[in-house]
Amino acid sequence: MPHAESALLLGNPRFATSAAAGRTDRASTLAAWTQAFAHKGASAPAAVQGDFAVGLTLPDGRSFLAVDRFGVQTLCYRVDGQGRLRFAARADELADEHTPIDPQAIFDYLF
């Protein structure tokens, strides 16, 4: 089972076929997501119920991002200047002092 280098775990996912079913601590949730991804790949979220947002960066450099079917939890992402994928619960957590404000993005958001 791959171990996640960095992880964002939000919400209350319910894993029906996992050793972590019924447990709610972070370590169990992280273990359940890495196990689900290892066994089912990108289709892993289809078997998870509840509200959730998950972002995992695996040791091999791959990333796994998913949100629940209704988008109850939010997940924002960006590619930084070094080409790395960063993710967070809120967009403002991804900005830094070198991030320019894009007027087109503001227009698109308000429109």
Sine and cosine of phi, psi and omega as CSV:
sin_phi,cos_phi,sin_psi,cos_psi,sin_omega,cos_omega
0.00,0.00,0.78,-0.62,-0.01,-1.00
-0.95,0.32,0.54,-0.84,0.05,-1.00
-0.98,-0.19,0.74,-0.67,-0.03,-1.00
-0.97,0.22,0.74,-0.68,0.05,-1.00
-0.95,0.30,-0.70,0.71,0.09,-1.00
-0.66,-0.75,0.50,-0.87,-0.09,-1.00
-0.54,-0.84,0.57,-0.82,0.16,-0.99
-0.84,-0.54,0.88,-0.48,-0.04,-1.00
-0.81,-0.58,0.92,-0.40,-0.03,-1.00
-0.81,-0.58,0.44,-0.90,0.11,-0.99
1.00,0.06,-0.36,-0.93,-0.07,-1.00
-0.76,-0.65,0.95,0.31,0.01,-1.00
-0.94,0.34,0.55,-0.83,0.05,-1.00
-0.86,-0.51,0.90,-0.44,-0.03,-1.00
-0.99,-0.17,0.90,-0.44,-0.05,-1.00
-0.98,0.22,-0.56,0.83,-0.12,-0.99
-0.90,-0.44,0.68,0.73,-0.06,-1.00
-0.78,-0.63,0.42,-0.91,0.09,-1.00
-0.92,0.40,-0.32,0.95,-0.01,-1.00
-1.00,-0.02,0.06,1.00,-0.02,-1.00
-0.85,0.52,0.78,-0.63,0.01,-1.00
1.00,0.01,-0.24,0.97,0.02,-1.00
-0.99,-0.13,0.54,-0.84,-0.09,-1.00
-0.84,-0.54,0.08,1.00,0.00,-1.00
-0.97,0.25,0.37,-0.93,-0.09,-1.00
-0.87,0.49,-0.68,0.73,-0.03,-1.00
-0.88,0.47,-0.66,0.75,0.01,-1.00
-0.92,0.39,-0.64,0.76,0.01,-1.00
-0.91,0.41,-0.69,0.73,0.04,-1.00
-0.89,0.46,-0.69,0.72,0.02,-1.00
-0.89,0.46,-0.64,0.77,0.00,-1.00
-0.91,0.41,-0.67,0.74,0.01,-1.00
-0.92,0.40,-0.70,0.72,-0.01,-1.00
-0.91,0.41,-0.59,0.81,0.06,-1.00
-0.92,0.39,-0.70,0.71,0.00,-1.00
-0.89,0.46,-0.67,0.74,0.01,-1.00
-0.92,0.39,-0.63,0.78,0.01,-1.00
-0.90,0.45,-0.59,0.80,-0.06,-1.00
-1.00,0.04,-0.59,0.81,-0.12,-0.99
-0.90,-0.44,-0.10,0.99,0.00,-1.00
0.90,0.44,-0.64,-0.77,-0.07,-1.00
-0.92,0.40,-0.29,0.96,0.02,-1.00
-1.00,0.04,0.08,1.00,-0.02,-1.00
-0.83,0.56,-0.67,0.74,-0.03,-1.00
-0.89,0.45,-0.37,0.93,0.00,-1.00
-0.89,0.46,-0.43,0.90,-0.03,-1.00
-1.00,-0.09,0.01,1.00,-0.04,-1.00
-0.98,-0.22,0.71,-0.70,0.03,-1.00
-0.96,-0.29,0.18,-0.98,0.03,-1.00
1.00,-0.03,-0.04,-1.00,0.03,-1.00
-1.00,-0.08,0.71,-0.71,-0.04,-1.00
-0.32,-0.95,0.39,-0.92,0.24,-0.97
-0.63,-0.78,0.75,-0.67,-0.03,-1.00
-0.69,-0.72,0.67,-0.74,0.10,-0.99
-0.69,-0.72,0.85,-0.52,0.00,-1.00
-0.81,-0.59,0.72,-0.69,0.18,-0.98
-0.94,-0.33,0.90,-0.44,-0.09,-1.00
-1.00,0.01,0.36,-0.93,-0.03,-1.00
-0.84,0.54,-0.47,0.88,-0.01,-1.00
-0.99,0.15,0.05,1.00,0.05,-1.00
0.99,-0.10,-0.20,0.98,0.03,-1.00
-0.96,0.27,0.42,-0.91,0.06,-1.00
-0.84,-0.54,0.51,-0.86,0.01,-1.00
-0.76,-0.65,0.90,-0.43,0.00,-1.00
-0.83,-0.56,0.69,-0.72,0.03,-1.00
-0.40,-0.92,0.51,-0.86,0.13,-0.99
-0.79,-0.62,0.32,-0.95,-0.02,-1.00
-0.91,0.42,0.24,-0.97,-0.11,-0.99
-0.86,0.51,-0.55,0.84,-0.06,-1.00
-0.99,-0.15,0.01,1.00,0.03,-1.00
0.92,0.40,0.55,0.84,0.01,-1.00
-0.90,0.44,-0.71,0.70,0.06,-1.00
-1.00,-0.05,0.52,-0.85,-0.02,-1.00
-0.97,-0.25,0.49,-0.87,0.04,-1.00
-0.58,-0.82,0.87,-0.49,0.01,-1.00
-0.92,-0.38,0.49,-0.87,0.00,-1.00
-0.56,-0.83,0.33,-0.94,0.11,-0.99
-0.39,-0.92,0.38,-0.92,0.12,-0.99
-0.98,-0.19,0.86,-0.52,-0.06,-1.00
-0.98,0.18,-0.03,-1.00,-0.07,-1.00
-0.89,0.46,-0.38,0.93,0.02,-1.00
-1.00,-0.04,0.09,1.00,0.03,-1.00
0.99,0.12,0.20,0.98,0.02,-1.00
-1.00,-0.01,0.61,-0.79,0.07,-1.00
-0.99,0.12,0.83,-0.56,0.06,-1.00
-0.90,-0.43,0.54,-0.84,0.01,-1.00
-0.62,-0.79,0.44,-0.90,-0.03,-1.00
-0.35,-0.94,0.16,-0.99,0.02,-1.00
-0.97,0.26,-0.47,0.88,-0.04,-1.00
-0.76,-0.65,0.55,-0.84,-0.03,-1.00
-0.90,0.43,-0.58,0.81,-0.03,-1.00
-0.92,0.38,-0.33,0.94,0.07,-1.00
-0.96,0.29,-0.29,0.96,-0.03,-1.00
-1.00,-0.06,-0.26,0.96,-0.03,-1.00
-0.98,0.22,0.45,-0.89,0.11,-0.99
-0.68,-0.74,-0.06,-1.00,-0.06,-1.00
-0.92,0.38,-0.27,0.96,-0.01,-1.00
-0.99,-0.14,0.03,1.00,-0.03,-1.00
-1.00,0.09,0.92,-0.39,0.02,-1.00
-0.97,0.24,0.46,-0.89,0.08,-1.00
-0.99,0.10,0.81,-0.58,-0.03,-1.00
-1.00,-0.08,0.93,-0.36,-0.01,-1.00
-0.86,0.51,-0.56,0.83,0.01,-1.00
-0.92,0.40,-0.61,0.79,0.03,-1.00
-0.91,0.42,-0.64,0.77,0.04,-1.00
-0.91,0.42,-0.69,0.72,0.04,-1.00
-0.87,0.50,-0.74,0.68,-0.01,-1.00
-0.87,0.49,-0.65,0.76,0.00,-1.00
-0.90,0.43,-0.70,0.71,-0.05,-1.00
-0.97,0.24,-0.49,0.87,-0.02,-1.00
-0.96,0.29,0.00,0.00,0.00,0.00
